[in-house]
Amino acid sequence: MKSDVELIADKRNGLVLDPNDIKRFVVDYAAGKIPDYQMSAMAMAIYFRGLISEELGPWTEAMLHSGRIIDLSHIKTMKVDKHSTGGVGDKISLPLAPLVAACGVPVPMISGRGLGHTGGTLDKLESIPGFRTDLDVDRFINLVETIGVGLIGQTADVCPADKKLYALRDVTATVESIPLISSSIMSKKLAEGIDALVLDVKVGSGAFMKTLDDARDLAQTMVGIGESMGKRTVALLTDMNQPLGRMIGNALEVGESIDVLKGRGPDDVRELTLALAEVMLELAGVDPSLAKKRLDDGSGLARFGEIISAQGGDRRVIEDPDRLPKAKQQLVLTASQSGVIESMDTRGIGMAAVLLGAGRLRTDDIIDPSVGIELDVRLGDRVEKDQPLGIIHHNGQGSSTAQTRLQKAIVIGDGASTNRPLVIERIG
């Protein structure tokens, strides 16, 4: 058994670590026996040297077993979850989870908060007055048993090694490492007690993976981890070269999600919700066409109402979206010239929302659930000078800076835009 320093040096030098050494290192870190500075050194070594599959499996397994693994084996139906690698306007979990549950497939979903330019499912849900995501594991299990879905945040006893390492990666410039990203995501998801998992791997200007090759690499890595641990895993590569839907911001995105469950809403949000739902049903052995039926007949909307009530929220927001938080001021964003929307710096659009208070740059930043951006244009649209492009919903914070950032992020020119399909590729 090698010492901690020897293991860090071996990885720094590109050597393959022994699985037993890996497991011991992660377990000791979770227990506080290895200081943050040594894990920081190991994370940086992994950032540059990577982990081969023989190392990544033990690393992920050790993080998974560092805490409690939720046992849902008494629920005999296939349990399926979905995870997104994060994007701008990505509210898909909100309509997706109740829709799949309404099809008879349980969805145990432990979600995260937004950080940087991406929004977090927990932040969106908590913009519903009274909605609680800080439920304990026993209540979470009860929700999955009774209504087929629970939407909570990571608890202290689930994957504590990942929780510590995630915070460390954020401040040591080691976030963008495929082995560390994939092991972080998969350890949390496998701890939920699921039988199968669908991954939405974003690619484009608003995603962590900017190129198809990088997104494909991440997707294949995560699918490999899931399959090696006996969980059926499928990934969809989806486009993030423009925001999903029209709304960016927490309460705004909840309202848009409700619209989708009512059979309305933007075409792209509806398309991706159904695409992911159909794969989730396929993995559960259920006819995928049931997803559209349950969306159209209002079953998904009704289940969302049950979720809101069960988790302490104000169910009346479904029929009266005005009960959601609303910003006090609006600022119209207009086109600086005539032309075609050639491209969008989607990350820049997300950061503009953060400047308003819709997101956070630090984990302890306070979210304003009412603010955000409403975009009325898509790639390829023809616009005229001074035509409204959207609305900035704000409470006084950062509105002028956000406006300037949005003007730069939405590129208007004389050429045509290059549009990719929303769902680019399936892996697994």
N, C-alpha and C positions, 0 to 999 in steps of 0.2 A: 504494500500500500504506500503510494507516494505522498509526500507532504503537499500542503496547499501551494507553496511557492514552486515546487517542482512541477505540479500540474499546470500552473499558470505559465511557467517557462516552456513546458512542452507544447502547449497550445500556441503560444507566441511563436515558437519555432516551426509550427506546422505539423507537429506530430499527432498521431491518433491516440486519443485518451482511452484508457480502459473503462468499460462500462461500470464496474464496481467503484472505481475512483470517482467517476462522474456522479453517481448516485450519492456517494458519501459526501462529496463537496456540496451538492445542492441541499441535502438534508441538514448538514451542519450550518449552512448559511441561513436556512429557515429557522433553525434553533438559536441563532445568534452567536454561534461559535466561530463563524468567519466574519470579519468586519467588512463594512461596505467598500473600503478601499481595495480589498483583495478581490471582491466580486466585480468591482469596477474594472480592475485590470483584466480579469477573466473575460468580462463582456467585451472589452476593447480587443482582446486577442481573438475572440470569436468573430467580432465584426470584420477583422481583416483576414482571418484564416478559415472561418466557417466551421461547420460541423458536418461530417459525412453521416450517412444514414445510420451507420453502426454506433455513432455517438449521439445523434439527435433523438433516437428512440429512448435510450436511457435517460437523457437530459429531460425530455418531456415527461416520461414516466415518473421521474423523481419529483418534479414539480407537482404533478397530479397527486401523488401520494404524500405530499408534504402536509396535507390537511384532509378534511372530510370529503369523501365521495358520496354524493347523494344517492340513496338507494330507492329506485322507483320500480324495482323488479316485480313488485306485487301488482303493478298496472300492466296487464298482459298485452295491451295494444302497443304497437311500435311507437316509441317516443322519438320525435324528430324536431331538431332545432335548426335555426339558420343564423349565420354570422356574416356580417359585412365588414370589409376592411376599412370602411369609412369614406365618406364623401360629403359633398355640399348639397343640402336639401334632401339628404337620404333619410326619409321618414318611413321606409318600406316596412320595418318591423311592426309599426303601429297597425296598419291594415292587415298585414300578413299573418301575424300570430292568431288573432281572433278568427280570421277566415279559415285557416287550416284546422283550428280547433273545432270550428263549426262543421267541418267535414268528418269529424270523429277521430282526428289524430291529435293526441296530446302534444303540447308544445311547452316544455320547461325551458324558459329563456332567462338566463342571467346576463344582463347587459351592462354596458359601461357608460361613462360620462364623456362629453366632448372635451377635446383638448386641441389647441391650435385651430386650424381652419375647419375641422370636422365637427359635426354635431353629434350629441350623444342621446341614445334612446331614453335614458333615465331623465335627462334634463327636459326632454319633450314631454314625457309622461307627467313629470312633476309640475308642469305648467297648468295641468288640470287641477282646479282647486280641490285640495284635500287628498289628492292621490299620493299613496305611500309606496315607495319602492324599497324601504329599509326593513323589510319583513324578514323574520328568521327562517331557517331552513324548514322547520316543522310546518309553519304556515304556508310556505311555498309548496311543500308536498301536498298539503291539504287543497290548495288551489288547483293544482294539476289533477288531483283525484276528482274534485267536484265540478269544476267548469272546464277542465281540459287545458288550462294555460295559467302560468304564473309569470309575472314580469317584475323581476327584482334586480338589485345590484349585488355585486360580489360581497359575500359575507366574510367575516374575519377568519372563519375556520375552513373556508374553501380556497385551496391553492395559495396559502400564505407566502410560499416561496416566490410565486409569480407576482403577488401584490408588492412585495419588497423590491423585487428585481425591476418591475415595471417602472416604479418611481425612480429607481436609480438610473435606468436607461435614459429616462427623459432628461436628466441633468448631466449626463456624461456623453451625449452625442452618439449613442449606440442604438437609437430607435430603429434606424433603417437597416436592419440586419435580418435577412430572410430566416436563418435558423432561430434567432431570438423572437422575431415576430410570430413565426409559425408555432413554436413551442409554447409561447405565451397564450395565443388564441386557443390552441388545441387542448392544452392542459385545463383551461377554464371550462371549455365546452364539454370535454369528456368527464368532468367532475359533476355535471348536471344529471347524470343518470340516463343519458340519451342512448338510443339504439342506432340512430343515423343522423347525419349532419349535412346540410347544404351550405356551401360557402359562396358568398357574393364577393368576388375579388375585383375591385375597381381598378380601372386603368385609364390614365389621361391626366390632364392638367390639374384636376382637383383631387387626384388620388395620391397615395404614398408611392404606388408603382406607376411611373410615368410611361413606361414602354410595355408593349405586349410581351416581349421576352421576359422582363422582370416579373410581370404579373403571372405569366404562365409558370415561371419557376416557383413563385410563392404558392400558387394553386397546387401544382404537382407535389410540392413538399408537404403541404397540409393534407392533401388527399392521401399521400403515402403514410403519414403518421396515423390518420384515422383508420385506414384499412389495416395497418399493422397491429392495431389495438382492437381489431374485431368490430369496428363500427363502419357501416356502409357510408361512404363519403363521396359527395359530388361537388364540384366547383363550377360556377358560371363566371366567365370573364365578362364584365359589363362596363359600358362606356361612362367615363366621368370627365368628358371634355366640355360639358356644360352642366349646370345644376340640374338635379332631378326635380321635376315639377316647377311650379311658379314661386313657391314660398320657401324662404330661408329664415329660420328663426323658430323658436320653440312653440309658442302658442299658435303662430301662423301655420306651422307644419301639422300640428294636431288638427286644426280646422280643415286643412287640405286632406288629411288622412280620413277624416269623417266624410268629406265629400266623396272620396273614392269608394268608401264602404256604402255610400248611398247610390253608387252607380254613376257618379259624376267624376269630377276631378280631371287632372291632366292625363293625356293619353299615355305618356311615358311611365307615370307612377302606376297606373292601372296595368300596363303591359308587364312591367317588371314584377309587380305583386303577383300577377297570375303566373308568370314564368317560374318564379321561385316556388309558389304554392304547388304548381303541378309536379315539380321535381320532388318536393317534400312528400306529396301524396304517393307518387310512384315508389319512393323508397319505403313507404309504409304499406305498400301493397293495396292501395286504394286507387280507384279510377281517377286519373288526373283531371278529366273533364268535369268532375264534381266541383272543382274550385270555382269555375265560372258560374255554375248553377247557384252555388251558395253565396256568391257575390251578388248576383242578379236578384235573388229572392230575398235579400236583406238579412240572411242568417249571420253573415259575418258582422254586420252592424249590430245586431242584437247581442252577439257574443261580446263585442267590444263594450257594450253597455254593462253587461254582467261583470266584466273585468274591472271596469271603473268602480262600480258599486262595491265589489268584493275587496278592492284595495283602498277603500276609503274616499274615493273621488266623487265629484258632483256629476252624476249621470246625466243631468239636465243639459250638459254642454252638447250632447248629441243633437238635440232638437233646437237648442238655443246657443249657437257658437259665441254669441255676444257675452256669455258668461265666462269665456276665456279671457285672460289678461289682454288689454289693449293699450298700445302706446298712445301717448297724449298728442303727439305731433306727427305730421306726414310731410315729406319733402319729395317732390316729383323729380325723377331723373330723366333728362331729355337727351336726345341725340345731338352730338356736336356737329354732325354733317350728314349729308344724304349718302346712301350707299347700302351695302349688304353687310349683315353681321357675319364677318369672316371667321372670327375665332373668339374664344373667351378664355381669359386667365381665371379658371374656375377657383383655383386656390386663392387668388386675389379677391374674388367675390366673397368667398368664405371669410377671409380676414376682414373685409369691410363689415360683415355682420358682427364679427368679434369686437371691432372698434365701437359698435353701437351698444355692446354689452350682451349680445346674444350667445357669446362663447367665452372661453377662458384661455389665457396664455399660461397661467399657473394653476395648479390643482386647487388652490384655495381662493381663486377668483370667484366673485359672486355673479351669478347669472341673472339677467333681467329677462323674464320669460315673455314679455310683451313686445320686445323690439325685433326688428329684422328687415328683410328686403323682399319685396314683391316684384318679380321680373315678368314683363309681358312680352319678351322677345326670345326667339330661339335662333340657333345657328341657321344661316341661310335666309333669314327674313330680310326683306327690303324695308328700309326705314327712310324717312325724310328728316331733314334738319329741323331740330326743335320738337320732333315727335316724342311723346312720352315713351320711355323704355321701361319704366317701372316706378315703384314708390318705395321710399325709405321710411320705415316706421321707427320713430325714435322718441326718446324722452329728454333730448337735449345733449346727450353724451355722444361725441364723435361724429355727428351727422355730416359736417362739412368735409372732414377728412375722409369719411366713408364715401361721400359723393365723389370726391376727387379720385379715390381708388377705383370706384366702379367705372368712372369715365375711362380710365386707363385699361381696365380689365376687359371691357367690351370693345373689341376692335371692329371698326366700321371701315370698309374699303370698297374697291371696285370689282374685286374678284369674287369667286364663289367659295363657299366654305366646303370643307371636307367632312362629310357626315359619315360616321360609322354606325352599324346597327347597334341598338341598345344592348342586346345580348350578342356578344361577339363569338363566344366559343364555350363548349362544355368539356370539362375534364372529369373523367370518372364515370 
